Amino acid sequence: MTKEIPQETLNFATSAMTLWETYLEDPTSYPYVEHLRGDNGTVELRDMFAQLVPALDAAWEVAEEAGYVDPFDFEFVPLFLNECVDDELQVKPDWKEVVLRNTNRS
């Protein structure tokens, strides 16, 4: 018998996998990440991406409330990584303003 995974856990896992997949699909788009990978290794880098999930989910909520309709995985996550995350994989303090500025284009 398989235990059902709580929805909150599934949501976190989906966001984390989407962040990681976005990076893996085109690592050259995120040169700052490559230096972190070299310095820390893949396992720690993956953990660093997982730490971004709460901010990503909060940013997605802000974007949706602003009327953003583009896909989460193919449009929003790359935007988040490119515009809301700094060279050390930390969320920029002005992430909310950045999200609103970039999502009001839709």
N, C-alpha and C positions, 0 to 999 in steps of 0.2 A: 504494500500500500504506500502510495506517495503522499507526503504531507504537502498541503497547499501552501504556496509561498505568499506571504502577506503582500497586498498591493503596494504598500509603501516601499518594501524591499525591491519589488519588481520595477517600480518607477526609478529608484536609485540606480539599480543595475542597468536599466535601459539608458539612462543619461550617461552613466560612466562608460558604458560600451560605445555609445555614440561619440563621445569625446575622443576616446582612444582610437576608434575607427577613423574619425576625421583626420587625426594626425597620421595614422598609418597609411591612409589612402594617398597622401602627398606630403611626406616629411619635409621636402624641400621648401614647402610653403611656410614652414615654421622653423627657420634656421636656429632660433634661440633654443628651441627644444632639443635640437641635435646636440648642442653643447651640454645641456643638462643630462642628456642620455649618456654622453661620453663621460661626464663627471660622476654620475650617480648610478648608472646601469639601468637596464630596462625595467626591472622589478620595482625599484624605487620611483622611477619615472611614472610608471603606471599608477602607483600609489599617489603620486603628486596630482595626476589627472583626476583621480577619484576625489581628492580634497576639493576640487573645483565644482563638484556636483551641486552642493547647496546654492552656490552663487549662480550657476547655470540655470537651475530650476527657478530661482527667484527672478533672474533676468527674463526667462521665458514667460513667466507670469506677468511681468511688467509689459513685455512686448504684446502678449495676447490682449491685455487690458487696453493697450493703445490701438488695437485693431490690426495687428500684424497677422497676416494670413499665409505667409510663405512657410514651406515645410521646416519642421524642427531640425531634422537630421541633415538635410542637404543644403540648407540656407542659413538657418539661425546659428547652429553650432559653429560653423566656420566663422561667421560674423563675430560671435562671442570670443572665440580664440584669437582672432586677429585684432579686435578692437577693445576688448575688455580685460585682457590678460597681459601682464607685463613679461619681460624677458626672463623672469625667475619663476614663472607660472604662478604668480600671485594676482589676485583680482585687483584691478585698478580702482582707486577710491571713487572715481567718477563714472563707474560702470552704468549706473542707472541713467544718467544723462546721455551717455554714449548709446545705450540701447534705444532710448526714446528718439534720439536724433536719427539713428539709422533705421528704425522701424517705421517712422512716420513717412517714409518714402513710398510705402506700399499703397 
